[in-house]
Amino acid sequence: MTIELKRTPLYPLYADYPGARCIDFGGWELPVQFSGIQKEHDAVRQQAGLFDVSHMGEFMVTGRYSEAFLQQLTTNDVAKLSDGQAQYTLMCYPNGGVVDDLLVYRITADQYLVVVNASNIDKDFEWMREHLIGDVMLENRSDDLALLALQGPQAAAVLAEAAEQFDCGALAPFHFATGVSVGGVKALVSRTGYTGEDGFEIYVPAEDAQQAWKALFAAGEAYGLVPAGLGARDTLRFEARLPLYGQELSRDISPLEAGLGFFVKLGKDGFVGREALLAQKAAGVPRKLVGIEMIDRGIPRSHYPVYANDRQIGEVTTGTQSPTLKRNLGLALIEAEFAELGTELWVEIRGKRLKAEVVKAPFYKRQPKE
């Protein structure tokens, strides 16, 4: 039986790019590349790239108890948000494993936008629905909204051209504005991203997505803007050590093990998973996510076993040859006692154990403008 793949509102425009190649990504037919992963990766690092990430999930949380509801479900402190601010956070199971990582946008005190991973939309919605309190209303808006991610050092210049009467330079990281006109389309514009570069995520009505996409490319022609696919999105986020659910995070990997303790406010009361995470921290986090670099020739890939002292101590979560650094790098979840920088490890690649060492991550950090 053939399963029909979902398509984003921008799918018809892929035909405008002869090099576009689509894959099945969690039930969606999405472009892995438009002109080549290396070219798209370099464009985002040096100029700008535009991603169609309309497969992501968007939920609206409304009602007088919205903040209290999100406080009990997420690890970060929602109470610190003001109108127009966004926050990276996680939802956990009672055992401390991760339901999903997400973004929370505070529109008003009783209205929030929650953005979740595409593969987890149904699971997350059901999890949140089961934990509703008071007068809180939860609405799945995923089919109604499209999401365009404009990323790179020229992203602000491109958006300044496309967005009418909007000073995008004044928008601080993890802040957003509503009602912004992007090529005549009303949008929520957020200074967030998943690449390690400056950039914006632009939420528009699904029926207006093509108009916004075309307007951004008309504005971006002079700045080297290129369409970018999932392949470059993955290599960019990897170099910046940004986690991917299902690899660096899962129901069996806690935020503390993934190195995301900054986003876990154990001092706040009563969120799901808090007791388990407190116990894990008190006992000593058993595993740590570390950067590794191959010493022997080979590329570490997801799920490759990692060894030390002749026994398996973990596995690679993500790995590749870094397009920016041209080094064979990986992220690995390993026993904490082997996590110190410089520790010698061995990665099993196609049945052969090859030497690697623990190195500092993120592997790439954007240089601030002078």
Secondary structure, DSSP 8 states (H G I E B T S, - for coil): -----B--TTGGGGGG-TT-EEEEETTEEEEEESS-HHHHHHHHHHSEEEEE-TTSEEEEEESTTHHHHHHHHBSS-GGG--TTEEEEEEEE-TTS-EEEEEEEEEEETTEEEEEE-GGGHHHHHHHHHHT--TT-EEEE-TTTEEEEEEESTTHHHHHHHHEET--GGG--TTBEEEEEEETTEEEEEES--SSSS-EEEEEEEGGGHHHHHHHHHHHHGGGTEEEE-HHHHHHHHHHTT---BTTTBBTTB-TTTTT-GGG--TTSS--TTHHHHHHHHHH--SEEEEEEEESSS----TT-EEEETTEEEEEEEEEEE-TTT--EEEEEEEEGGG-STT-EEEEEETTEEEEEEEE-S-S-------
